[in-house]
């Protein structure tokens, strides 16, 4: 192997900041490998090692060009970086990795071949196979780019060490991918339960797709979405796991430095780029790309405290917002309050209203698949019907399938409106909200309006009951329902057990 010292910048360009290092060449054959590509025996290999240093403030993406000659069957990459001690409260070193092939590293992802973030220290890819997170396919001659993503850099800087190994031989055959069908049997028009934010071994999760499918069925889910970080490699990994009882949708969690967004139900194999920040004014382009690929734009955990997780792109391009992510926490409470403010803005005619959804973001044990789950009124159990139900806001959220509810508002003359609908009555007309709940022992029901929480009532000890409250459109522009556990933290309401999207009151 050959060691290279710190490489000099050859270019600085691109959204979110990027630099390109000096090119790694394999033109000089390794000892015993022959004089050139045509002379290399099948099974021979060459390796190059590159080391370098990145200072604090390094660009978001560092590209290492690799000249790949003809005759390569497999490319393998291993990397490491130092993790020096840093003062308390100071970010240490964290560096992601991925790769682009000879088609280029430009934004849009034409040459995208995989991304593992910080989940793996090595990977390989060839025509017939690849490490999870990476796409199998031919290793064509040309300039490939290893992409390093220095997520955080310690004050001492970040020392990296990358080894690239090329293995020679017949190119092999890439099997045609088998993707999940877009429809399951279902129950016709019904409420369907799903979890659209899940991670497997194909990004930074620890569960296999088979384990996730089994857990989804055990949780009483009707549909799930595979949403790996910045890769579509899992789209082809679910063969044999779907069925009449489980619809599996493909998607991606687009993981930028300024927040994450779930691209729910995009066309199989369609990759959406993540290499931009809010200041690059690029998100609108990629939100449109999600929709063009048949997906929904759902900002994930907008107020999560992890570095880069807090949502900075605004909600103008969103189709829904994930107000509840995993076990209910104060982060979710902040997101819920922010989302409720958008409902108030809608009542003033300023914005379209944005439906709320909830997902588990489950990665590994003990994360619970289906905690929470989005319950959608859809015409059937199909990709487009479920998406349309979410887009229309016909959604409520529950911590498990043990909880069931029905929520509606009725007028004096029998007028009726369900979740996401409008009760078209005069400002002075009486409107009665009714919530039927089961499976929520020890919980309390609240009705929340544009004025805040106006009515609260405990459920019977069994957790099954009906709660009603009367108001007028002149007093409440909308009503939504919450089912909460008892208070455990002073100054905060109890954790959510279930919640609904609103019913609007009055003539629009």
N, C-alpha and C positions, 0 to 999 in steps of 0.2 A: 504494500500500500504506500501511497505517497502523501506526505503531509504538506499542506500549504499554510503559509502564515496568513495574517489578517488580509482579507481581500479588499481592494480599493473599489470605491463606488464607480460604476460606469454610467449610471443614469439614475435620476430621481424623477419619478412621474407617477401619475395615477391618482384616482380618488382615494381619500383617506391617507394618503402618503405611502410611497413605496420606493424601494431602491433595488437595483439589480447589481449583483456581484459579478466578478469575473467568471468566464466560462470554464467549466470542467470539460476537458477533452480526453477521449479514449483513443486518439489516433495513434499514439505510441503503444504498441502491444505490450501486455504484461509478459513477464518471463515465461517462456514455454508456450505462449499462446499463438505463436506464428507471427508472420510479418504484417498481416493485414486482415480485414474482415473475411475475405474470401478464403484465407488459409486457416481460420480458426476451426478447430474440431468441435463437433456437437458436444455439449457438456462442459466446455471450457468456460472460464469466467475471468472477468477483470474487475478490479475495485479501485476506487479513488477515495481518499479521505480529505475532507476540507474542514479547517478550523478557523474561527474568527471571533471577533469581539464586537458587540453592539453596545453603544453608550445609552445612558438614560435619555429618553426623548427620541429613541429610534423610531422610524416610520412603522406603521401598522403591519406592513408586509415587506418581506425581504426575499427576493427571488434569486435562486441559484441556478443559472443555466447549465444544462448538461447536454453535450453533443452525443447523441446516441447513433452509433453506426448501423449499417445493415447487418442482418443476421442475428439480432438479439431476440431471444425467446422470452426473457424475463428481466425485469428491473426490480431491484430490492434496495430499500433505503433504511438505514438505521441512524438515529440521532440522539444526542444528549446535550444537556446544558448544565452549567453550574448553578447551585442554589446557595449563595453565601448568606450568612446571618445578617439580618437587617434589624434596625431598631423597631420596637413595638409601635404599631400604627403605620409602618412603612411597607409598601408593597414589595414583595420579593420577586424573583424571576419566575416567569411562566411563559412558555413558548409553544405554540401550536405548529402543526405541520400538515402539508398536503402536496399535491402534484398536479401539473398540467402537462399535456402531451404536445406533440409537434404542431398541433393546430393553433397553439398560442395561449398566452395567459391573459388576454384582454378581458375587460369587464363584459359580462354576458355569458362567459363560461364555455365557449366553443371547444376549448381544449381541456375542460375539466375532467380529471380522472380520479379524484378522490380527496378526502379530507378526514383526518382523524382527530383534529384538534390536539388536545393534550392527553388523549386517552391511550395512545400507543407510542412506544419507543421505536418501533420498526414496522415496515409494511413491504409487501411485494405486489406486483401485478403482472399478469401475462394473459394470453388470449383466452384460456379456458378457466381461469380462476384469479382471485385477488383477495387480499386481506379485507375483512369486513370494514366498510367505510370507503372502499375503492372499487372501481369499475373494471371488470375483466374486459380485455380487448387486445388487439395487436399492439406490439411494441414497435412502432414504425420508426424508421430513421429520421433524424431531424433534431431540432433543439427543443428539449423538454425543460420544464422549470419546476424545481422543488420550491415550494412556497413555505417560508417560515413566518409565523405570526407571533412576534414578541408581544404577548398580551400585556404583561407588566415587566418592567426592567428595574432591578435593584439599583441603588445609588452607585454601587461598584461596577455596574454594567453587567452584560450577559455574555459569557463565553459559550460558543456553540461548537459542536463537533458532529459532522455529517459524513457518513460513509455510503457511497453509492456503489452497488455491485451489479454488473451486467452479466447475464448468463446466456450463452449462445446455443442455438439449436433450431429445429423446425418451429415455425411460428405457432402451430396449433390452431384449434378451431374454437370460435366463440359461440356457445349455444345461444339460441334465441331466447330472450327473457320471457318468462311466463308471469304475467301480472294478474292481480286479483280482478274478478269480474265487478262490474259497476252496480250489480243488483243482487239482492238476496230475496228469499221468498216473502218474508214479512207477513203483516197482518192487514194489508190495505191501509186505509187512513187510520193512523193510530199514533200514540206517543211512543217514541223509540228512544232508548237510552244509549249514550255513547261517551267515549273518551277520545278526544282529538289531539292529545299531547302526550306522547309516549316515546320512550327511548329504549333501544336494545343494544346488543353488542355491536351493531352497525354504526354506532357513534360512541357515546360515553356511558351507555347503560351496561348492565351486567346480566341481563336476561336475554335468552334467545327468542326469536319470534314465536316458536312453539310454546314456550313458557308464557309469553304474554297472551297469546290466543287462549290458552287454558285459563289463565287468571281472568281474562275478560269474560269468558263464559261463566266462570264461577261467580263473578260480580254481577251477573244478570244483564250484561251489556248486549245490545243488538248491533252496534257498529263501533269501530275504532279507526283511528288514523295513525299511520306510521309517520313520525315527524322527527327524523334524525337531524342532528346539527350539520347544516351546510353540506349535505350529501344526499343523493338519491339511491345509494347503493342498496338500501333495504327494500326498494320497491319490488325487486325480483325474488325476495327471500321468503315469501309467504305461501308458496305453492303447497297445496294440500291442507292449509290451515283455515281457509274460509269454508263456509257452508251455508245451508239454508237458514241457519240460525245466527250467522255472524257475517256482517258486511265489513270488508277491510278496504279502507281508502288509502291512497298514497298522498304524501305531502312532504313537507320539509320544515324544520325550524330554522329560519334564516337568522343567524346569530351574528349580529353586527356589534361594533364597539359601543353603540348607543342604544341598545335594546334588541329584543328578540321578537320575531313575529312568526306565528304559525301560518304556513301556507297550507290550508286544509283542502284536501281533495283535488290537488293539481293532477294533470294528466300524468300517467306513469312514465317515468324516465325523464321528465322535464326538470331541469336544474335551474334554480333561481340564485343569482349571485348575492353575496353578502359583503363585499369588500368596499364599503362606503360608510361614512358617518353622516349625522344629521346636517352638519355644516356643508356637506358636498351637494346638498339639494338634489339628491339622486333617488330618494326613496319613491317618489311618485312614479318614476319610470319602472321600478321593479314591482311596485304594487300593481301597476297595469299589467306587467308580465305575469303576475300570479293569476289575475283575472282572465287574461288571454289563455292561460293554461287550464282554465276551468276551475280555479280555486277560490277560496275565501281568504281575505286578509284579516288576521286576528292577532293584534298585539298581545304578547304573552307576559304574564306577571309584571305589569308596568311599573310597580313600585318595589320590586325585589331589590335587596340590598347588595347582591353580589356585583363585583366590578363588571361594568358593561351591560348589566341586566336591566337597568332603569330605562324606561322608554322615553326617548327624546324626540321622536319624529312627529308627534301630534297625532290626532285621530281623524284627520280629514280624509284619509284614504282607506280607513278601516271599514270592514263589513260587520264586525262584532268586536267585543273586547273581553279578554279573559279576566274577569273580576275576582275569580276564586281559583287559586292554584295550589293543589295539594291540600294538606291539613290547614284549616283556616287559621290565619295569623294576623297580626296588626298590619302587615303589608297589604293584605287583602282588604282590610277595613279602610285603609287609605284609598285604595283603588275603587272600592265600592262608593265611597263618598264622592270621588272625582267623577265617576260614571253617573251618579245621581245628579250631579250638577249639569251634565249634558242633557238630561231629561228636562230639567228646568229651562235650559236654553231653548230646547225644542218647543216647549209650551209658549215661549215668547216668539216663536216663528223664526228663530235665528239659524237653526240647524236641523238636519234630519236626525232622527233619534237612532241611537246605536244600541243594538241588543247586547245583553250580557250573557256570557257563557262561563262554564267552569270545567277544568280538566285536571288530571292528577299530576302530570309531568313526572310520572313514575320512571325511575331509573333502575332500581335494584331493591332487594329486601332491606328494610321492611316497608318500602314505598308500596302503597295500596293502589292497584289499578282500579279505576272507577271511584276514587276519592279525590275530588267530587266527580260527578257525571252530569253531562248536559242531556236534558230530556226534551226531545223535539217532536212537535206535532207535524208529521210528514204524510204525504199522500200514499207513499209506499216506502219500502226499505231499499232505497237506491241512492246512489251518489247525488244525483241532481235534486231529488225530493228532499233529502236531508239538508242539503245546502240551502235550498229555497226556504225550508222551515226556519233555519237559523237566520238567514238574511231577513226574513219577515219578522223575526223576534218571537216566534211561537215556541218559546223555550222557558223551562224552569230548571233549576239546578238543585241537586240533592247530594248529600254525603254518601249515600249508598242506595241500593235498590230496595232496601227495607222500607224506605220512606216513599209514600205515595201522596199526591195531593191533587186537588182540583180547585181552580180559582176563577171566579167570574164576578161581574158586577151587573145588576139588573135595575131597570127603571120602574117607575110607578105603573106604567101601562104594559109591562111585560117585555120591554126592550131588554136585550141581552148582549153582553160583550165579554169575550174571553181574553186570555193573555195576548197582548199585542194588538188588540182591537180597540175601537172607540165606541163608547156609549153615546149615541147622538141624541142628547136631550138638552133642554133649556138650562140656563145657569141656575135657576131656582128649583128645578125638579129634584126630587129625592132619588138618590142612587144608593143601592145596598150592595156592599162588598161581602162576598161569602167565600171562605176558605175551608175546604174539607181536607183533613190531614189524617194519615195513619202512619204508624211506625216511628213515632217521635216521642217516646216517654220522657217526662221531665222537662219538656221544652215549652217555650212561650211563643205565641203568635203575635206579630205586630203588623199593622197597616201603615205604610209610609207614603207620604204625598209630597208635593212640591213645598209644603211647609215643614216637612220632617215627619217624625214618628208621632202619629196622632192618636193611636189606639193600640193597647197591648192587653193580651189576655192569656192566662196559662191554659195549657191543654189538660185534660184529665190525666191522672196518673198512668193510664194505659197508653197514652200518646196518640189516641184516636179521638177525634172530635171535630165539630164544626164551629167556626167562629164567624160572626157577622158584625158589620159596622155600617152605619148609615151616614151619608154626607150629601153634598150637592156639588155640581160642577163649578158653581161660583166659589166654593170653598176649597175644592181640591181639583187640580187640573189633571192629576193622574193618581192612581193607587197601585202600589205593588205590595206584595206580602213577603214577610220574613218569618222563618221558624228558627229559633235560636235555643242553644243550650243555656244552662244557668250561668250567671256571671262568675268568672274565676279571677279576673284581673281588674283591680280597681281602676276606674276611669274609662273602661272599655266595656261595650256590651258583650254578652256571651257569644261564644263561637257559633257560626252559622251551621244549621242542620239542613236547611233548604231555603230557597228564595225563588221568587218569580220575576219575570219581566213585567212591565206595567200594563194596566188597562187605562186608556185615556178617557177623560170625561168631557162632555160638552161638544158643541158643533165645531168641527175643525175649519 
